[in-house]
Amino acid sequence: MAEPEKLILDYLYLNTSLTTPDDFESLRINEVEIHNLVNIEKLNEYLSLFENKALEKRVRVFLNLMEHV
């Protein structure tokens, strides 16, 4: 079973159309669960393994949105 951090990165890697806060809000993500389950440090470690600037940008938009909830 995939860890939550890897699951998020894989999803964002495959869904390149997600680029704006509105795109992420349309997913109706449970922000409380994200905060409870996701280790941001681990997510960033996995992100560095992808070496993908577009993915990094999508992750930053996603994390920024999650911080403001």
Secondary structure as UniProt FT lines:
FT   HELIX           4..14
FT   TURN            16..17
FT   HELIX           21..25
FT   TURN            26..28
FT   HELIX           31..37
FT   HELIX           40..50
FT   HELIX           53..67
//
